[in-house]
Structure formats: C-alpha cells, structure tokens
C-alpha cells in the first residue's frame, strides 16, 4: 500500500532530526566530586557527550582535552560551552559588582 502525497507530507513534518545529545548524562556535580576526590591534574575525555565533564573541568580550572564523535557534535558542544561560559562570566561580573558596592556601603557607615 503506497502513501498518498498528503500522508507523505504529514510523515515528513512529524519527523524530527535526531539530537546530537541523545544519550543521558550524569550531572556536573558528579564530575566535580569525582575530579576533586581523585585530585586530577588534567583530563582526557574520550567521549564528551553533552559536555558536563568539560564544564566541571572548566569550573575547577583543570586542563581538559575532549574528543567529539563528529564535526556536528563538536560544533554543538562548543556552542553550548561558550553559552555556558558567557552566562557564568555575566553572573560573576554581576555578583562582584554587587559585592563591591556592598563593601563600599559598609566602609562608609
């Protein structure tokens, strides 16, 4: 039985591309605890997955080298890490700004 044109269109519209990050991931807290418990001086991540290990290494300032499974995987992970890093830097600037202002107010009193 062949599909009609309208059925083919509905099938095509309902098909979503497979996610680059389809596998489940462990939380970043797990990786941070793991790295701290083992006093890692550097990390080689042979399957970067969603980049949680990379994030943990960046937060702990541990050098890391990660291998992606494809060019698309590498690009998507790079975008996610860059967005996360920009957010972290914005938060850091805002927190330091408020702490600095709080210190100034406290010293004036």
C-alpha positions as CSV (number, residue, x, y, z in Angstrom):
1,X,0.0,0.0,0.0
2,X,1.5,3.3,-1.1
3,X,1.2,6.6,0.9
4,X,-0.7,9.5,-0.6
5,X,1.1,12.8,-1.0
6,X,-0.7,14.3,2.0
7,X,0.3,11.3,4.1
8,X,3.9,11.7,3.0
9,X,3.9,15.4,3.9
10,X,2.5,14.7,7.4
11,X,5.1,12.0,8.0
12,X,7.9,14.4,6.9
13,X,6.5,17.2,9.1
14,X,6.4,14.9,12.1
15,X,9.9,13.6,11.7
16,X,12.4,15.4,13.9
17,X,16.1,15.2,13.3
18,X,18.0,13.0,15.8
19,X,19.6,15.0,18.6
20,X,23.3,15.3,18.8
21,X,23.0,14.9,22.5
22,X,20.6,11.9,22.6
23,X,22.4,9.9,25.4
24,X,21.6,10.6,29.1
25,X,24.2,12.4,31.1
26,X,25.5,12.4,34.6
27,X,25.1,15.7,36.5
28,X,28.1,18.1,36.6
29,X,28.1,17.8,40.4
30,X,29.1,14.1,40.0
31,X,32.0,15.0,37.8
32,X,33.2,17.8,40.1
33,X,33.2,15.5,43.1
34,X,34.9,12.8,41.0
35,X,37.7,15.2,39.9
36,X,38.2,16.6,43.4
37,X,38.3,13.2,45.0
38,X,40.9,12.0,42.6
39,X,43.0,15.2,42.6
40,X,43.1,15.3,38.8
41,X,45.8,17.5,37.3
42,X,44.4,17.0,33.8
43,X,41.6,15.1,32.0
44,X,41.3,13.4,28.6
45,X,37.6,12.8,27.9
46,X,37.3,10.2,25.2
47,X,33.5,10.7,24.7
48,X,32.5,14.3,25.6
49,X,28.7,13.5,25.5
50,X,26.9,16.7,26.5
51,X,30.0,18.4,27.9
52,X,29.3,18.1,31.6
53,X,32.8,16.8,32.3
54,X,34.2,19.7,30.3
55,X,32.1,22.1,32.3
56,X,33.3,20.6,35.6
57,X,36.9,20.8,34.5
58,X,36.4,24.5,33.5
59,X,34.9,25.3,36.8
60,X,37.7,23.6,38.7
61,X,40.3,25.1,36.3
62,X,41.6,21.6,35.3
63,X,43.1,21.3,31.8
64,X,40.9,19.1,29.7
65,X,41.1,17.5,26.2
66,X,37.9,16.1,24.8
67,X,37.1,14.0,21.7
68,X,33.8,14.6,19.9
69,X,32.1,11.9,17.8
70,X,31.6,14.1,14.7
71,X,32.0,17.6,13.5
72,X,28.4,18.4,14.3
73,X,28.9,17.1,17.8
74,X,32.0,19.2,18.3
75,X,30.3,22.3,17.0
76,X,27.2,21.9,19.1
77,X,29.3,21.2,22.2
78,X,31.4,24.2,21.5
79,X,28.3,26.4,21.2
80,X,26.8,25.0,24.5
81,X,30.1,25.5,26.4
82,X,30.5,29.0,25.0
83,X,27.0,30.0,26.0
84,X,27.5,28.5,29.5
85,X,30.8,30.3,29.9
86,X,29.3,33.6,28.8
87,X,26.5,33.2,31.3
88,X,28.9,32.3,34.1
89,X,31.0,35.4,33.3
90,X,28.0,37.6,33.4
91,X,26.9,36.2,36.7
92,X,30.4,36.6,38.0
93,X,30.5,40.3,37.0
94,X,27.1,41.0,38.4
95,X,27.9,39.3,41.7
96,X,31.3,41.1,42.0
97,X,29.6,44.4,41.2
98,X,27.1,44.0,44.0
99,X,29.7,42.7,46.4
100,X,31.9,45.7,45.6
101,X,29.0,48.1,46.1
102,X,28.2,46.4,49.3
103,X,31.8,46.8,50.5
104,X,31.7,50.4,49.6
105,X,28.5,51.0,51.5
106,X,29.8,49.0,54.5
107,X,33.0,51.0,54.7
108,X,31.1,54.3,54.6
109,X,29.0,53.5,57.6
